[in-house]
Amino acid sequence: MDIISKIEQAGLVGRGGAGFPVAKKWEAVKNAAGDKKYVVCNAAEGEPGVLKDDYILEHYADRLIDGIKIAIDFLSERRPTSTGRRTSGYLYLRHDYYKKFRKKLAALIKNSAIEIFVEPLSAGYIGGEESAVLNAIEGQRIEPRLKPPLPAVRGLWNRPTLINNAETFYNVSLAAAGGYNNKRFYTISGDCLNEGVYELADDWLIEKILRHTNNYPKFEFFLQAGGGASGEVLNAGQLARPVGGAGSIAVFSLAKHDFKKTVKNWLDFFIKESCGQCAPCREGVLRLREVLIAEKIDWNLFNELLDNLSDASLCALGASVSAPIRSLVNNVFQQVS
Ligand code: SF4
């Protein structure tokens, strides 16, 4: 069975948040015109409460490198390798992960066509967005690119580029060896007893995950599921659903976190991490913070700014500001007020 059939059989979808079928993405790059192609493994997670890349590099670096090599081989099939046109790969690593794992990775990479690229220290959260990753490797300003064209068609140095995150390459390696068993990584953090990364079935519901890991709170709480900055906020009665997104569950004690403090922390994060390229995000998040900390919140203006961020932001960072805030209002503070 070829690798695409194995990936399809395993039902692999991207683990960066969008859930796009892996096989489709790989085939799109394969079918794109170009005499040189690239593979990029994004292992520079920057979202608060997401630490799965660290866990994979610690425990399964061999699988990760194997997955990248499989992708390079797949894109190199029926392509000349003696003319310097072979497919090559980059492992895009967070700076601290490079320091932690470089010796182990160098031993695994040996003389294959994989090069480690260390994410610049200044890159921040947006440095993990896939097109910003490409800019960083090219030495351009680290900010998202306008899409289309997608990286599959025009990526690194305008060449077709396959970019997946670390968990996807890990899963591809398992699928290739017939060892993929429908698990995924969950990062649990916040007001809980057993913070950490857990590899559990990908269809488990949030409540089951919390109970299984002995993290189900004994106090009143809410949580943020999916992404640590962009995930939806849920109350204790809404946990009969899978986690989704990047697999994070951040638990918040209601006694410790009020509405204003929670939203202000999120907005401070988005203000710090915005690349400043587009006005809805650059100005909108600042204005939101002003409205939030005013003595009396102007809810019409607050909602208008959230709508604007969702509709007009250039990339997912700005577009995702509204989801946690709106769900915090709808699912938690309406209920306790
Ligand atoms: S939404 Fe924010 S992070 Fe994204 S491109 Fe615009 S300014 Fe940059």
Residues whose N, C-alpha, C, O or C-beta is under 5 A from the ligand:
A	BS01	SF4	I126 P144 E273 S274 C275 G276 Q277 C278 C281 R282 S313 L314 C315 L317 G318
